[in-house]
Amino acid sequence: MSTILPEEPDATDRQSVILSNAERRYLRRKLKSSLAATRDILDPRNQLRRFVERQTTQAKQIADGTVQIAKNNAPVIGVIGVSALLIAARGPISRWISTLRHSKTKTPSSK
């Protein structure tokens, strides 16, 4: 009786083992860097900082737009402002004019 021995597995050459180890190390480094980037993105402090930066940028854009609108419409805004001031101050202005009228109609007293 002859016994049949199983065939020996094909031996891998040294170069393919070195390449597969290098590829595995590269993929591990890539995974670790992806995990670090994900942790950085999901960190609540960093999320808050990015939120504040976005809101600040939007506020600056709105302020710049408002300034531009005000520059383009300065005469209209000035007229509206003066009108509002005159309406608000009509009572004191009216009293001042009345005081001027009464002082002109009074005659100076002579001794």
ChimeraX attribute file (.defattr): number of C-alpha atoms within 10 A of each C-alpha:
attribute: neighborCount
match mode: 1-to-1
recipient: residues
	/A:1	3
	/A:2	4
	/A:3	5
	/A:4	6
	/A:5	6
	/A:6	6
	/A:7	6
	/A:8	6
	/A:9	6
	/A:10	6
	/A:11	6
	/A:12	8
	/A:13	8
	/A:14	8
	/A:15	9
	/A:16	10
	/A:17	11
	/A:18	11
	/A:19	11
	/A:20	11
	/A:21	12
	/A:22	12
	/A:23	12
	/A:24	12
	/A:25	12
	/A:26	12
	/A:27	12
	/A:28	12
	/A:29	12
	/A:30	12
	/A:31	12
	/A:32	12
	/A:33	12
	/A:34	12
	/A:35	12
	/A:36	12
	/A:37	12
	/A:38	11
	/A:39	12
	/A:40	13
	/A:41	13
	/A:42	11
	/A:43	11
	/A:44	11
	/A:45	11
	/A:46	13
	/A:47	13
	/A:48	11
	/A:49	11
	/A:50	13
	/A:51	12
	/A:52	12
	/A:53	12
	/A:54	12
	/A:55	12
	/A:56	12
	/A:57	12
	/A:58	12
	/A:59	12
	/A:60	12
	/A:61	12
	/A:62	12
	/A:63	12
	/A:64	12
	/A:65	12
	/A:66	12
	/A:67	12
	/A:68	12
	/A:69	11
	/A:70	14
	/A:71	11
	/A:72	11
	/A:73	11
	/A:74	12
	/A:75	11
	/A:76	11
	/A:77	13
	/A:78	12
	/A:79	11
	/A:80	12
	/A:81	12
	/A:82	12
	/A:83	12
	/A:84	12
	/A:85	11
	/A:86	13
	/A:87	11
	/A:88	11
	/A:89	11
	/A:90	12
	/A:91	10
	/A:92	11
	/A:93	13
	/A:94	11
	/A:95	11
	/A:96	11
	/A:97	11
	/A:98	11
	/A:99	11
	/A:100	11
	/A:101	11
	/A:102	10
	/A:103	11
	/A:104	9
	/A:105	8
	/A:106	8
	/A:107	8
	/A:108	8
	/A:109	5
	/A:110	4
	/A:111	3
